[in-house]
Amino acid sequence: MISSKLQTHLDHFRMLSNFEVKIQDIQDAAKRIEPYVHKTPVMTSSTLDRMAGRAVHFKCEIFQKIGAFKIRGAMNAVIQLLNSLPDDQRPVLVTHSSGNHAQAIALSSKIMGLQAFIAMPINAPSVKKAAVREYGATIVDCGTSAEDREATSQRILQETSNSYLIPPFDHPHIIAGQGTLGLEILEQVPNLDAIIVPVGGGGMLSGIAIAVKALKPDIKIYAAEPANADDCAKSFAANERIPLQGPPSTIADGLRTSVGHVTWPIIKDKVTDVITVTEEEIVTAMRVLWERMKLLIEPSAAVGVAAILSERFRALPNLRNVAVVLCGGNVDLDNLPWKK
């Protein structure tokens, strides 16, 4: 039996979930979050250009606050929530996340002087949990499946007064915030032929796709995904959402979630194709960027690099200038993949 409080909250969330994100929403989000986020650099490497067979432009969200793109969507959603409430009402933020969204909500709550409770799976990287605690949020441990995370966050909502859920990806305010990445990329590299974006829940991918397709309709958008967590690729092939069956086994911990109900229709409509890569390719790509570009990327970011270095992508014609989003750099240095 769902409590009346939780039912009201879920009804409000469903109403927002039916809201269509447009380019204006992303442009408004960019202005809204500008005081709180970094405009991250785009970097290049002649060595990587040679390896990829084309000019590659790396959008370095590893230098973003909290070390990942997630602060964009989180900050936009928190500000929007505060703007919707009376000035004297201070909401308690609730979310579920394996790490980077957790850090983003924790920092957003700290900046805004709010309390936050975050359901995090027991296998989330310790470096990400440490950062969440340092920002002042409370971690509630949960199981590793999406159902475990969601059930734990709903329990927190039921047990906590004046609490509001800020989902990790499947929400228009999150999507609009992540879409600001697309605006920046086109401003920095206007002659792009394609963009490669790692995909887990799809908030970043769908937001970027909305932004760049509105400004440059002919640009191609490729999703990059671990072969061990290939729900987006399977959904794309079947033309219907096919969620993961249980927690996947991949070192790309930020991409272990299924594409969302809100993000999937956007991906289906605007993404050109999905490139999947093996665990070995992810590790190799991660190591290449560490060694050749001195960029400390996490495995989820290495998925995009592995995709652009893959034989399948290298064989694609007429893609001279391609951007790759390095989505995060929060690495557990005590648990490096090439030391296993």
GUVEX-546663 format. One record per residue (C-alpha): residue in one letter; y negated, x negated, z; residue number from 1. Coordinates in steps of 0.2 Angstrom, whole numbers, plus 5000, padded with zeros to 4 digits. Each point is the difference from the previous one (the first is absolute). Layout:
NODE  residu     v     u     w  num
NODE       A     Y     X     Z  NUM
...
% end
This chain:
NODE  residu     v     u     w  num
NODE       M  5000  5000  5000    1
NODE       I  4983  4992  4994    2
NODE       S  4986  5002  5013    3
NODE       S  4985  5010  4994    4
NODE       K  4989  4984  5002    5
NODE       L  5012  4991  4988    6
NODE       Q  5001  5014  4988    7
NODE       T  4981  5001  4999    8
NODE       H  4999  4982  4996    9
NODE       L  5014  5001  4987   10
NODE       D  4991  5014  4992   11
NODE       H  4984  4990  4999   12
NODE       F  5010  4985  4993   13
NODE       R  5008  5011  4986   14
NODE       M  4983  5007  4995   15
NODE       L  4993  4982  4998   16
NODE       S  5016  4995  4991   17
NODE       N  4996  5013  4986   18
NODE       F  4983  4992  4997   19
NODE       E  4999  4991  4984   20
NODE       V  4993  4982  5001   21
NODE       K  4987  4996  4986   22
NODE       I  4990  4985  4996   23
NODE       Q  4985  5007  5009   24
NODE       D  5010  5001  5016   25
NODE       I  5005  4981  4998   26
NODE       Q  4982  4995  4996   27
NODE       D  4994  5010  5015   28
NODE       A  5013  4991  5011   29
NODE       A  4994  4983  4994   30
NODE       K  4983  5004  5006   31
NODE       R  5007  5007  5017   32
NODE       I  5011  4985  5004   33
NODE       E  4988  4986  4993   34
NODE       P  4994  4995  5017   35
NODE       Y  5017  4998  5007   36
NODE       V  5010  4991  4987   37
NODE       H  5000  4984  4989   38
NODE       K  4997  4999  4982   39
NODE       T  5015  4989  4996   40
NODE       P  5000  4986  4987   41
NODE       V  5010  4999  4984   42
NODE       M  5008  4983  4998   43
NODE       T  5009  4992  4985   44
NODE       S  5012  4986  4997   45
NODE       S  5004  4991  4983   46
NODE       T  5017  4996  5007   47
NODE       L  5004  5019  5003   48
NODE       D  4992  5004  4983   49
NODE       R  5012  4989  4992   50
NODE       M  5015  5007  5009   51
NODE       A  4995  5018  4996   52
NODE       G  4995  4996  4982   53
NODE       R  4983  5008  5002   54
NODE       A  4984  5000  5010   55
NODE       V  5004  5006  5018   56
NODE       H  4986  5005  5012   57
NODE       F  5006  5002  5019   58
NODE       K  4990  5013  5010   59
NODE       C  5001  4992  5017   60
NODE       E  5002  5013  5013   61
NODE       I  5008  4987  5011   62
NODE       F  4982  4996  5005   63
NODE       Q  4996  5018  5004   64
NODE       K  4997  5005  5018   65
NODE       I  5017  5001  5009   66
NODE       G  5007  4990  4986   67
NODE       A  5004  5014  4989   68
NODE       F  4993  5014  4989   69
NODE       K  5004  5014  5012   70
NODE       I  4984  4999  5010   71
NODE       R  4991  5008  4984   72
NODE       G  5010  5016  5002   73
NODE       A  5001  5001  5019   74
NODE       M  4981  4997  5002   75
NODE       N  4996  5013  4987   76
NODE       A  5012  5013  5008   77
NODE       V  4993  4996  5018   78
NODE       I  4982  5002  4995   79
NODE       Q  5004  5016  4990   80
NODE       L  5009  5007  5016   81
NODE       L  4985  4996  5011   82
NODE       N  4988  5008  4988   83
NODE       S  5010  5016  5001   84
NODE       L  5000  5001  5019   85
NODE       P  4985  5004  5012   86
NODE       D  4991  4985  5005   87
NODE       D  5006  5001  5018   88
NODE       Q  5019  5001  4995   89
NODE       R  5009  4983  5001   90
NODE       P  5017  5002  4991   91
NODE       V  5015  4990  5004   92
NODE       L  5008  4992  4985   93
NODE       V  5018  5001  4996   94
NODE       T  5010  4992  4986   95
NODE       H  5017  4993  4996   96
NODE       S  5002  4983  4990   97
NODE       S  5010  4985  4998   98
NODE       G  4985  4989  5003   99
NODE       N  4985  4999  4988  100
NODE       H  4994  5018  5002  101
NODE       A  5003  4998  5019  102
NODE       Q  4989  4986  5000  103
NODE       A  4987  5009  4990  104
NODE       I  5000  5015  5011  105
NODE       A  4999  4989  5016  106
NODE       L  4985  4991  4993  107
NODE       S  4992  5015  4994  108
NODE       S  5002  5008  5017  109
NODE       K  4993  4985  5009  110
NODE       I  4985  5000  4988  111
NODE       M  4996  5018  5004  112
NODE       G  5004  5000  5018  113
NODE       L  5016  5011  4999  114
NODE       Q  5017  5000  5007  115
NODE       A  5015  4998  4989  116
NODE       F  5019  5002  5002  117
NODE       I  5011  4993  4986  118
NODE       A  5019  5003  4997  119
NODE       M  5007  4983  4994  120
NODE       P  5018  4997  4995  121
NODE       I  5009  4988  5011  122
NODE       N  5003  4988  4985  123
NODE       A  4981  4999  4996  124
NODE       P  4995  4982  4999  125
NODE       S  4994  4993  5017  126
NODE       V  4984  4993  4992  127
NODE       K  4995  5017  4995  128
NODE       K  5004  5008  5017  129
NODE       A  4990  4986  5009  130
NODE       A  4985  5003  4990  131
NODE       V  5001  5019  5003  132
NODE       R  5001  4997  5019  133
NODE       E  4985  4987  4999  134
NODE       Y  4989  5013  4991  135
NODE       G  5004  5012  5016  136
NODE       A  5011  5013  4993  137
NODE       T  5016  5006  5008  138
NODE       I  5017  4997  4991  139
NODE       V  5014  5013  5002  140
NODE       D  5016  4993  4994  141
NODE       C  5011  5010  4989  142
NODE       G  5015  4999  4988  143
NODE       T  4999  4992  4983  144
NODE       S  5001  5015  4988  145
NODE       A  4986  5011  4994  146
NODE       E  5006  5014  5010  147
NODE       D  5000  4990  5016  148
NODE       R  4982  4995  4997  149
NODE       E  4994  5018  4996  150
NODE       A  5010  5008  5014  151
NODE       T  4992  4987  5013  152
NODE       S  4983  5003  4993  153
NODE       Q  5002  5019  5002  154
NODE       R  5006  4998  5018  155
NODE       I  4984  4989  5004  156
NODE       L  4989  5014  4992  157
NODE       Q  5009  5013  5011  158
NODE       E  4998  4990  5016  159
NODE       T  4982  4994  4997  160
NODE       S  4984  5010  5002  161
NODE       N  4987  5000  4985  162
NODE       S  5011  4990  4989  163
NODE       Y  5000  4999  4981  164
NODE       L  5013  4992  4988  165
NODE       I  4993  4987  4988  166
NODE       P  5015  4998  4988  167
NODE       P  5004  4983  4992  168
NODE       F  4999  5005  4982  169
NODE       D  5003  5019  4996  170
NODE       H  4982  5006  5003  171
NODE       P  4985  5002  4988  172
NODE       H  4988  4991  5012  173
NODE       I  5012  4985  5000  174
NODE       I  5003  5000  4982  175
NODE       A  4981  5001  4996  176
NODE       G  4997  4985  5012  177
NODE       Q  5014  4990  4992  178
NODE       G  4992  5004  4983  179
NODE       T  4985  4990  5004  180
NODE       L  5011  4985  4995  181
NODE       G  5000  5006  4983  182
NODE       L  4981  5001  4999  183
NODE       E  4998  4982  5006  184
NODE       I  5014  4993  4988  185
NODE       L  4991  5008  4984  186
NODE       E  4983  4994  5007  187
NODE       Q  5007  4982  5002  188
NODE       V  5011  4999  4984  189
NODE       P  4994  5014  4988  190
NODE       N  5010  4994  4985  191
NODE       L  5017  5003  5008  192
NODE       D  5015  5007  4990  193
NODE       A  5011  5005  5014  194
NODE       I  5001  5000  5019  195
NODE       I  5016  4997  5010  196
NODE       V  5001  5008  5017  197
NODE       P  5014  4999  5013  198
NODE       V  5006  5018  5005  199
NODE       G  5008  5006  5016  200
NODE       G  4993  5017  5005  201
NODE       G  4988  5000  4985  202
NODE       G  4983  5002  5008  203
NODE       M  4993  4983  4993  204
NODE       L  5008  5003  4983  205
NODE       S  4994  5018  4998  206
NODE       G  4982  4996  5006  207
NODE       I  4999  4985  4988  208
NODE       A  5007  5010  4986  209
NODE       I  4987  5014  5002  210
NODE       A  4986  4988  5001  211
NODE       V  5004  4989  4986  212
NODE       K  5006  5013  4988  213
NODE       A  4984  5010  5003  214
NODE       L  4989  4985  4995  215
NODE       K  5012  4992  4987  216
NODE       P  5012  5013  4993  217
NODE       D  5010  4987  4989  218
NODE       I  5004  4988  5014  219
NODE       K  5019  4999  5005  220
NODE       I  5006  5002  5018  221
NODE       Y  5016  4993  5005  222
NODE       A  5009  5003  5017  223
NODE       A  5010  4985  5007  224
NODE       E  5014  5004  5012  225
NODE       P  5015  4992  5008  226
NODE       A  5016  5004  4991  227
NODE       N  5008  5003  5018  228
NODE       A  4986  5014  5003  229
NODE       D  4999  5007  4982  230
NODE       D  4996  5018  5003  231
NODE       C  4984  5000  4990  232
NODE       A  5010  4992  4985  233
NODE       K  5013  5013  5002  234
NODE       S  4987  5014  5001  235
NODE       F  4991  4994  4985  236
NODE       A  5016  4999  4990  237
NODE       A  5005  5018  5005  238
NODE       N  4983  5007  4999  239
NODE       E  5002  5007  5018  240
NODE       R  4997  4993  5017  241
NODE       I  5017  4992  5007  242
NODE       P  4997  4994  5018  243
NODE       L  5009  4985  5007  244
NODE       Q  5017  5004  5009  245
NODE       G  4998  4992  5016  246
NODE       P  4990  4984  5005  247
NODE       P  5002  4987  4985  248
NODE       S  5004  4982  5003  249
NODE       T  4986  4990  4993  250
NODE       I  4989  4986  5007  251
NODE       A  4985  5009  4993  252
NODE       D  4997  5010  5017  253
NODE       G  4985  5008  4994  254
NODE       L  5009  5008  4985  255
NODE       R  5015  5008  5009  256
NODE       T  4993  5018  4999  257
NODE       S  5002  5013  4987  258
NODE       V  4986  5005  4988  259
NODE       G  4991  5015  5008  260
NODE       H  4999  5018  4995  261
NODE       V  4981  4999  4997  262
NODE       T  5001  4983  4992  263
NODE       W  5015  5003  4988  264
NODE       P  4991  5012  4988  265
NODE       I  4986  4988  4998  266
NODE       I  5012  4985  4996  267
NODE       K  5010  5011  4988  268
NODE       D  4984  5004  4991  269
NODE       K  4991  4984  4999  270
NODE       V  5012  4985  5002  271
NODE       T  5007  4992  4985  272
NODE       D  5016  4993  5007  273
NODE       V  5009  4994  5015  274
NODE       I  5006  4982  5001  275
NODE       T  5014  4996  5012  276
NODE       V  5004  4982  5007  277
NODE       T  5014  4993  5010  278
NODE       E  4999  4993  5018  279
NODE       E  5002  4982  4992  280
NODE       E  4986  5003  4988  281
NODE       I  4989  5006  5015  282
NODE       V  5003  4984  5010  283
NODE       T  4997  4989  4985  284
NODE       A  4984  5008  4996  285
NODE       M  4994  4999  5018  286
NODE       R  5004  4982  5001  287
NODE       V  4991  4996  4983  288
NODE       L  4984  5008  5006  289
NODE       W  5001  4991  5017  290
NODE       E  5003  4983  4991  291
NODE       R  4990  5001  4984  292
NODE       M  4985  5011  5005  293
NODE       K  5000  4997  5019  294
NODE       L  5000  5019  5002  295
NODE       L  5010  5006  5015  296
NODE       I  5007  5017  4994  297
NODE       E  5012  5011  5008  298
NODE       P  5016  5005  4991  299
NODE       S  4993  5017  4995  300
NODE       A  4986  4991  4991  301
NODE       A  5013  4988  4992  302
NODE       V  5008  5016  4992  303
NODE       G  4985  5001  4988  304
NODE       V  5000  4982  4996  305
NODE       A  5019  5000  4997  306
NODE       A  4997  5015  4988  307
NODE       I  4988  4990  4989  308
NODE       L  5011  4985  5000  309
NODE       S  5015  5011  4995  310
NODE       E  5008  4999  4983  311
NODE       R  4997  5018  4997  312
NODE       F  4982  4999  5003  313
NODE       R  4998  4984  4991  314
NODE       A  5007  5009  4984  315
NODE       L  4987  5013  5000  316
NODE       P  4987  4998  4986  317
NODE       N  4981  5001  4999  318
NODE       L  4997  4997  5018  319
NODE       R  4989  4985  5000  320
NODE       N  4990  5003  5017  321
NODE       V  5010  5007  5014  322
NODE       A  4995  5002  5019  323
NODE       V  5013  4999  5014  324
NODE       V  4995  5008  5017  325
NODE       L  5005  4988  5014  326
NODE       C  5001  5014  5012  327
NODE       G  5003  4991  5017  328
NODE       G  5002  4983  5008  329
NODE       N  5008  5005  5017  330
NODE       V  5014  4988  5001  331
NODE       D  5012  4997  5015  332
NODE       L  5000  4981  5000  333
NODE       D  5015  4999  5011  334
NODE       N  5011  5010  4988  335
NODE       L  4996  4993  4982  336
NODE       P  5012  5006  4987  337
NODE       W  5004  4983  4993  338
NODE       K  5006  4994  5017  339
NODE       K  5014  5013  5001  340
% end
